[in-house]
């Protein structure tokens, strides 16, 4: 059966179990299977080889590669997906033996990102990561990139037959990096405006498919009924890639900004972390982090540790952080088992079922490093820009117009109370 007549690509996934491997191979292969499904494929079978060391030529043993060839013929496999990153030589050697498309974990994740990115910046970041990944592997990838039918691992720049002109790839990388610098400059301007606005910024971080987008929608300003501002939500890995910025409101009426980041995954490709560094930096400018965890996932400790390790690399673990155990509609608290050593402040919620969302807002309010005071302010009529700023960024109470100006009550943060201290009546 040809690829053209198939709606779903049939794949065989392969893992190598090493004594020094910190992640149980079956757990890692379960995640790889989800990644294949997210890329539009179906996992027909899996193979694990126990080895003391990686084979430099074939990654697995040559005999195992020949065995996989027979499996592929028997199971009518389209592609073989490896759980680790392969070199160009390893891809070439495996394709010679197995005679099927060989895709490694890194290329699989890049392929998903290429299919999901929607913003200009997101598309540029993914394309840059793909080009840098494929450049040293062009010889090894030549066979399957030139095949008809495409499929998993061939989306994006592969369709342009990149292997034919190495200099073209280098020029393209240089061109994309220039475009990204322009995009990053614009983002820095917007970020500076956000910081200057004195609104606290809360960043959602965590494993992919932990429910960050659903939670962001729940925490949005209750008065904002614009459906177009709702973030896309779907139960799959990497459903959303592009950073979203939304406005929320705390119980005391204070406005704040919510930003999410690309979801994490174990063995997240280095190229991808580098390419999305600008997006991930949203966490470094936040006043607080919400570490969203899928409480129902059986591999909860691995996911928590993966996120903590990436946050450590970003040097943001010094910020206030609340661990938000999400999807508590799927599991009872007494049945939830996790490693306490990595957790301090925590709360148990269900964004989907609206469980403890109000308590989370109170938790955020209590933990934010900014201080607030309830004041009465008088804004002269010739200072309407100040009134507009306060009405945009705070919940105003008891607004009344008197002869000498507009009087308002509000809870104001310490930065703005210092900035507008001359207008505070008491």
C-alpha positions as CSV (number, residue, x, y, z in Angstrom):
1,X,0.0,0.0,0.0
2,X,1.5,3.3,-1.0
3,X,1.7,6.5,1.2
4,X,-0.5,8.3,-1.3
5,X,-3.4,5.9,-0.5
6,X,-3.0,6.2,3.2
7,X,-4.5,8.8,5.5
8,X,-2.3,7.9,8.4
9,X,1.4,7.1,8.3
10,X,2.3,3.7,9.8
11,X,5.3,3.9,12.1
12,X,7.6,1.7,14.1
13,X,9.2,3.3,17.1
14,X,12.6,2.3,18.4
15,X,14.3,2.9,21.7
16,X,17.7,2.0,23.2
17,X,17.9,1.2,26.9
18,X,21.2,2.1,28.6
19,X,22.1,1.4,32.2
20,X,22.8,5.1,32.6
21,X,19.5,6.3,31.0
22,X,17.7,8.3,33.8
23,X,14.3,7.9,32.1
24,X,12.6,4.5,32.0
25,X,12.5,3.5,28.4
26,X,8.9,2.5,28.3
27,X,7.8,5.8,29.7
28,X,9.9,7.7,27.2
29,X,8.5,5.5,24.3
30,X,4.9,6.2,25.5
31,X,5.7,9.9,25.1
32,X,7.3,9.3,21.7
33,X,4.1,7.5,20.7
34,X,2.0,10.5,21.6
35,X,4.4,12.7,19.6
36,X,3.9,10.4,16.5
37,X,0.2,10.7,16.9
38,X,0.5,14.5,17.2
39,X,2.4,14.5,13.9
40,X,-0.4,12.6,12.2
41,X,1.0,9.1,12.4
42,X,0.0,5.8,14.1
43,X,2.4,3.6,16.0
44,X,2.0,0.0,14.9
45,X,4.7,-1.5,17.1
46,X,7.7,-0.7,19.2
47,X,11.2,-2.2,19.6
48,X,13.6,-1.8,22.5
49,X,17.3,-2.8,22.4
50,X,19.3,-3.1,25.6
51,X,22.9,-1.9,25.0
52,X,25.9,-0.9,27.1
53,X,26.8,1.9,24.6
54,X,25.4,3.5,21.5
55,X,26.6,2.1,18.2
56,X,28.5,4.9,16.4
57,X,27.6,3.7,12.9
58,X,23.9,2.6,13.3
59,X,22.9,3.8,16.8
60,X,21.5,0.4,17.4
61,X,23.3,-2.9,16.5
62,X,23.5,-3.8,12.8
63,X,21.8,-7.1,13.5
64,X,18.9,-5.2,15.2
65,X,18.6,-2.9,12.2
66,X,18.3,-6.0,9.9
67,X,15.7,-7.4,12.3
68,X,13.8,-4.1,12.0
69,X,13.8,-4.3,8.2
70,X,11.9,-7.6,8.5
71,X,9.5,-6.1,10.9
72,X,8.8,-3.3,8.5
73,X,8.1,-5.6,5.7
74,X,5.8,-7.8,7.8
75,X,3.9,-4.9,9.4
76,X,3.8,-2.7,6.2
77,X,5.6,0.2,8.0
78,X,6.1,3.6,6.3
79,X,8.6,5.1,8.7
80,X,10.8,4.2,11.6
81,X,11.0,6.7,14.4
82,X,14.0,6.6,16.9
83,X,13.6,7.9,20.5
84,X,16.9,9.8,20.3
85,X,18.8,12.2,18.0
86,X,20.7,10.5,15.2
87,X,23.7,11.8,13.2
88,X,23.5,12.1,9.5
89,X,25.8,9.1,9.1
90,X,23.5,7.0,11.4
91,X,20.4,8.0,9.4
92,X,22.2,7.1,6.1
93,X,23.4,3.8,7.4
94,X,20.0,2.8,8.8
95,X,18.2,3.8,5.6
96,X,20.6,1.6,3.6
97,X,19.7,-1.4,5.8
98,X,16.0,-0.8,6.6
99,X,15.1,0.8,3.3
100,X,12.5,3.0,5.1
101,X,12.3,6.6,6.1
102,X,14.2,7.2,9.3
103,X,13.1,9.9,11.6
104,X,14.6,10.8,15.0
105,X,12.9,12.3,18.0
106,X,14.3,15.8,17.4
107,X,13.1,15.9,13.8
108,X,9.7,14.6,14.9
109,X,9.3,17.4,17.4
110,X,10.5,20.0,14.8
111,X,8.0,18.5,12.3
112,X,5.1,19.0,14.8
113,X,6.2,22.5,15.4
114,X,6.4,23.2,11.7
115,X,2.8,22.1,11.4
116,X,1.5,24.1,14.4
117,X,3.3,27.4,14.3
118,X,0.9,30.2,13.2
119,X,2.6,33.5,14.0
120,X,5.3,35.0,11.8
121,X,7.8,34.7,14.6
122,X,6.8,31.1,15.4
123,X,7.2,30.0,11.8
124,X,10.6,31.7,11.5
125,X,11.8,30.1,14.8
126,X,10.7,26.6,13.7
127,X,12.2,27.0,10.2
128,X,15.5,28.2,11.7
129,X,15.6,25.2,14.1
130,X,14.9,22.8,11.2
131,X,17.6,24.3,9.0
132,X,20.2,24.1,11.7
133,X,19.2,20.6,12.5
134,X,19.2,19.4,8.9
135,X,22.3,21.2,7.7
136,X,24.9,18.6,9.0
137,X,22.5,15.8,8.1
138,X,21.7,16.7,4.4
139,X,23.7,13.7,3.1
140,X,22.0,11.2,5.4
141,X,18.5,12.6,4.8
142,X,18.8,12.9,1.0
143,X,17.0,9.7,0.2
144,X,13.7,10.2,2.1
145,X,13.6,14.0,1.5
146,X,13.5,13.4,-2.2
147,X,10.8,10.7,-2.0
148,X,7.3,11.4,-3.1
149,X,4.5,11.4,-0.5
150,X,6.2,13.5,2.2
151,X,4.8,12.7,5.6
152,X,6.3,12.9,9.1
153,X,9.7,14.6,9.2
154,X,9.5,16.1,5.8
155,X,7.4,19.2,6.4
156,X,8.9,22.7,6.2
157,X,12.1,23.4,4.4
158,X,12.6,19.8,3.4
159,X,10.2,20.3,0.6
160,X,12.6,22.7,-1.1
161,X,15.2,19.9,-1.6
162,X,17.7,21.6,0.8
163,X,20.3,18.9,0.3
164,X,21.1,20.2,-3.3
165,X,22.6,23.5,-2.2
166,X,24.4,23.8,1.2
167,X,25.3,27.4,0.5
168,X,21.6,28.1,-0.1
169,X,20.8,26.7,3.4
170,X,23.4,28.9,5.0
171,X,22.1,32.0,3.3
172,X,18.6,31.1,4.4
173,X,19.7,30.7,8.0
174,X,21.4,34.1,7.9
175,X,18.3,35.6,6.3
176,X,15.9,34.1,9.0
177,X,18.2,35.2,11.8
178,X,18.1,38.8,10.5
179,X,14.2,38.7,10.3
180,X,14.1,37.3,13.8
181,X,16.2,40.1,15.1
182,X,13.7,42.6,13.7
183,X,10.8,40.6,15.3
184,X,12.6,40.4,18.6
185,X,13.3,44.1,18.6
186,X,9.5,44.7,18.2
187,X,8.8,42.2,21.0
188,X,11.3,44.0,23.2
189,X,9.5,47.3,22.6
190,X,6.2,45.7,23.5
191,X,7.7,44.0,26.5
192,X,9.2,47.3,27.8
193,X,5.7,48.9,27.5
194,X,4.3,46.0,29.6
195,X,7.0,46.4,32.2
196,X,6.5,50.2,32.3
197,X,2.8,49.8,32.7
198,X,3.5,48.5,36.3
199,X,1.0,45.7,35.7
200,X,2.3,42.5,37.3
201,X,3.1,39.8,34.8
202,X,2.3,36.1,35.5
203,X,3.8,33.5,33.2
204,X,2.4,30.0,32.7
205,X,5.0,27.3,32.3
206,X,5.0,23.6,32.2
207,X,4.8,20.4,30.3
208,X,3.0,20.3,27.0
209,X,-0.7,19.3,27.3
210,X,-0.7,20.1,31.0
211,X,-3.7,22.5,30.4
212,X,-1.9,25.9,30.3
213,X,-4.1,27.3,27.5
214,X,-7.3,26.2,29.3
215,X,-6.1,27.7,32.5
216,X,-5.1,31.0,30.7
217,X,-8.7,31.2,29.3
218,X,-10.1,30.7,32.8
219,X,-7.9,33.4,34.3
220,X,-8.7,36.0,31.7
221,X,-10.6,39.1,32.8
222,X,-14.2,37.9,33.6
223,X,-15.6,41.1,31.9
224,X,-13.8,40.3,28.6
225,X,-16.3,38.2,26.7
226,X,-14.5,38.5,23.3
227,X,-14.4,34.9,22.2
228,X,-11.6,35.8,19.7
229,X,-9.3,36.4,22.6
230,X,-9.7,32.8,23.9
231,X,-6.6,30.7,23.4
232,X,-6.9,27.6,21.2
233,X,-7.3,24.4,23.3
234,X,-7.0,20.8,22.3
235,X,-6.1,17.6,24.1
236,X,-2.8,16.9,22.3
237,X,0.9,17.5,22.6
238,X,1.9,21.0,21.4
239,X,-1.6,22.1,20.5
240,X,-0.5,25.7,20.8
241,X,3.0,27.1,20.2
242,X,2.8,30.8,19.9
243,X,3.0,32.9,23.0
244,X,-0.3,34.5,24.1
245,X,-0.7,37.6,26.3
246,X,-4.0,38.2,28.0
247,X,-5.3,40.3,30.8
248,X,-6.6,39.0,34.1
249,X,-8.1,40.5,37.2
250,X,-7.3,39.7,40.8
251,X,-10.0,39.5,43.6
252,X,-9.0,43.0,44.8
253,X,-9.7,44.4,41.3
254,X,-6.1,44.8,40.4
255,X,-5.4,44.0,36.7
256,X,-2.5,41.8,35.7
257,X,-1.0,40.3,32.6
258,X,-1.0,36.6,31.7
259,X,1.6,35.1,29.3
260,X,2.2,31.5,28.4
261,X,5.2,29.8,27.0
262,X,5.8,26.9,24.6
263,X,5.2,23.5,26.4
264,X,8.1,21.5,27.5
265,X,8.8,17.8,26.8
266,X,11.6,15.5,27.8
267,X,14.6,15.6,25.5
268,X,13.4,18.9,24.1
269,X,15.7,19.5,21.1
270,X,18.6,21.9,21.7
271,X,17.9,23.6,18.4
272,X,14.3,24.3,19.5
273,X,15.3,25.7,22.9
274,X,17.7,28.0,21.1
275,X,15.2,29.0,18.5
276,X,12.5,29.7,21.0
277,X,14.7,31.4,23.5
278,X,13.0,34.7,22.8
279,X,9.6,33.2,23.5
280,X,10.9,31.3,26.6
281,X,12.4,34.6,27.9
282,X,8.8,35.7,28.7
283,X,9.3,33.7,31.9
284,X,12.4,35.7,32.8
285,X,10.5,39.0,32.7
286,X,7.6,37.7,34.7
287,X,6.9,38.7,38.3
288,X,5.6,35.2,39.1
289,X,5.5,31.7,37.5
290,X,2.5,29.3,37.5
291,X,4.0,25.8,37.0
292,X,1.0,23.9,35.5
293,X,1.2,20.1,36.1
294,X,-1.1,17.4,34.7
295,X,-2.0,15.7,38.0
296,X,-3.6,12.8,36.1
297,X,-0.4,11.9,34.2
298,X,1.2,8.7,35.5
299,X,4.7,10.2,34.7
300,X,4.1,13.3,36.8
301,X,7.5,13.3,38.5
302,X,9.4,13.1,35.2
303,X,7.3,16.0,33.8
304,X,7.9,18.1,36.9
305,X,11.6,17.4,36.9
306,X,11.9,18.2,33.1
307,X,10.1,21.6,33.7
308,X,12.3,22.4,36.7
309,X,15.5,21.6,34.8
310,X,14.5,23.9,31.9
311,X,13.5,26.7,34.3
312,X,16.9,26.3,36.0
313,X,18.6,26.6,32.6
314,X,16.6,29.8,32.0
315,X,17.7,31.0,35.5
316,X,14.2,31.9,36.7
317,X,13.9,29.6,39.8
318,X,14.5,32.6,42.0
319,X,11.0,34.0,41.1
320,X,7.8,33.3,43.2
321,X,6.3,30.1,41.8
322,X,3.0,28.3,42.4
323,X,2.8,24.7,41.3
324,X,-0.7,24.3,39.9
325,X,-1.8,20.7,39.9
326,X,-4.4,20.7,37.1
327,X,-7.0,18.2,35.9
328,X,-8.0,17.3,39.4
329,X,-11.4,16.3,38.0
330,X,-9.6,13.1,36.8
331,X,-8.0,12.1,40.1
332,X,-8.6,12.3,43.8
333,X,-6.1,14.2,45.9
334,X,-5.4,11.2,48.2
335,X,-4.4,9.2,45.1
336,X,-2.0,11.9,43.8
337,X,1.6,10.8,44.4
338,X,4.5,13.1,43.5
339,X,8.0,14.1,44.7
340,X,7.6,16.8,47.3
341,X,11.2,17.9,47.1
342,X,10.6,20.0,44.0
343,X,7.4,21.5,45.2
344,X,6.8,24.5,47.6
345,X,3.6,26.5,47.1
346,X,0.9,24.4,45.5
347,X,-2.8,24.3,44.7
348,X,-5.1,21.7,43.2
349,X,-7.5,22.8,40.5
350,X,-9.3,21.8,37.4
351,X,-9.3,24.5,34.7
352,X,-11.8,22.5,32.6
353,X,-14.3,22.0,35.4
354,X,-13.6,25.4,37.1
355,X,-12.5,23.8,40.4
356,X,-10.6,26.2,42.7
357,X,-10.0,28.9,40.1
358,X,-11.1,31.6,42.5
359,X,-8.8,30.2,45.1
360,X,-5.9,30.3,42.6
361,X,-6.6,33.9,41.9
362,X,-6.4,34.7,45.6
363,X,-3.2,32.6,45.8
364,X,-1.7,34.7,43.0
365,X,-2.8,37.9,44.7
366,X,-1.2,36.9,48.0
367,X,2.1,35.7,46.4
368,X,2.7,38.5,43.9
369,X,5.8,40.5,45.0
370,X,4.0,43.8,44.5
371,X,2.2,45.4,47.5
372,X,-1.1,47.1,47.2
373,X,-2.9,49.8,49.3
374,X,-6.5,50.9,49.2
375,X,-6.6,54.7,48.6
376,X,-8.8,57.6,47.7
377,X,-7.5,59.7,44.8
378,X,-8.5,63.0,43.4
379,X,-7.6,63.5,39.7
380,X,-7.8,67.1,38.4
381,X,-9.8,67.5,35.2
382,X,-6.7,68.6,33.3
383,X,-5.0,65.3,34.1
384,X,-7.4,63.0,32.2
385,X,-4.5,60.8,30.9
386,X,-3.8,59.8,34.5
387,X,-7.5,58.9,35.1
388,X,-7.6,56.9,31.9
389,X,-4.5,55.0,32.9
390,X,-5.9,54.2,36.4
391,X,-9.3,53.2,34.9
392,X,-7.6,50.9,32.4
393,X,-5.4,49.1,34.9
394,X,-7.4,49.0,38.1
395,X,-10.9,48.2,39.3
396,X,-12.3,51.6,40.2
397,X,-14.8,52.1,43.0
398,X,-17.0,55.0,44.0
399,X,-16.1,57.2,41.1
400,X,-17.7,60.7,41.5
401,X,-17.1,64.0,39.8
402,X,-16.7,67.1,42.1
403,X,-15.9,70.7,41.3
404,X,-12.2,70.2,41.9
405,X,-11.7,66.9,40.1
406,X,-12.7,63.3,39.9
407,X,-12.6,61.2,43.1
408,X,-12.0,57.4,42.9
409,X,-11.3,54.6,45.3
410,X,-9.0,51.7,44.3
411,X,-6.4,49.2,45.4
412,X,-3.1,50.5,43.8
413,X,0.3,48.8,43.7
414,X,3.3,50.3,45.4
415,X,4.9,51.4,42.2
416,X,1.9,53.5,41.0
417,X,1.1,54.8,44.5
418,X,4.6,56.3,44.5
419,X,4.3,57.6,41.0
420,X,0.9,59.3,41.7
421,X,1.4,60.0,45.4
422,X,0.5,63.7,44.9
423,X,-3.1,62.7,43.8
424,X,-3.7,60.4,46.9
425,X,-6.1,62.0,49.3
426,X,-5.7,59.4,52.0
